Amino acid sequence: MARYTGPKSKIARKFAEPIFGPDKVLEKKKYPPGQHGPNRRRKKQSEYAVQLMEKQKAKYTYGILERQFANMFNRASRKKGITGVVLLQLCESRLDNTVYRLGISPTRSGARQLVSHKHIIVNDQVVNIPSYQLRPGDTISVREKSKSLEIINESLAVNTNTSPWLEWDLSTLTGKYIAVPERDQIPENIKEQLIVELYSK
């Protein structure tokens, strides 16, 4: 399974946001990585550089590699609606992201692992494809033999995710993908229009 395995704190510092979750390094060093630290003179970024940074931020946030992200953009551009918003909606409707939003895992990378290791069921069928696209009405649950997993129970104990397009029943560890989220419901700090402009060049 292809995924990003490089330094996470370095990426978080690059974007000045906790992309991979809470990061103590980001709190201590609130400046981009580099040899000369905060004293380095930084040139004004070009329009292209700003657009590219936004695309990279979205990719790292959702854990999607380049080709997969480009294919997702092509899908979004063919659908009705605002391309940038549709792109984020496609990212949000991925199975690994939904498992994370439901609080079954504290991170998207952890959610991806739970899915690939066959701990998650969609509509009563085991699905081990993290990029699986959910549709309104789909049910997502933890496999019966996986309900005792410590990592799942610990995550649910501190779950603070309250996504209005999802339902969650803690007693049965079952969630439901109610509807495609509206843009104002998606909490990620991503300027999707910049991504559209980049791909439109």
Secondary structure, 3 states (H helix, E strand, C coil): CCCCCCCHHHHHHHHCCCCCCCCHHHHHCCCCCCCCHHHCCCCCCCHHHHHHHHHHHHHHHHCCCHHHHHHHHHHHHHCCCCHHHHHHHHHHCEHHHHHHHCCCCCCHHHHHHHHHCCCEEECCEECCCCCCECCCCCEEEECHHHCCCHHHHHHHHCCCCCCCCEEEECCCCEEEECCCCCHHHCCCCCCHHHHHHHHCC
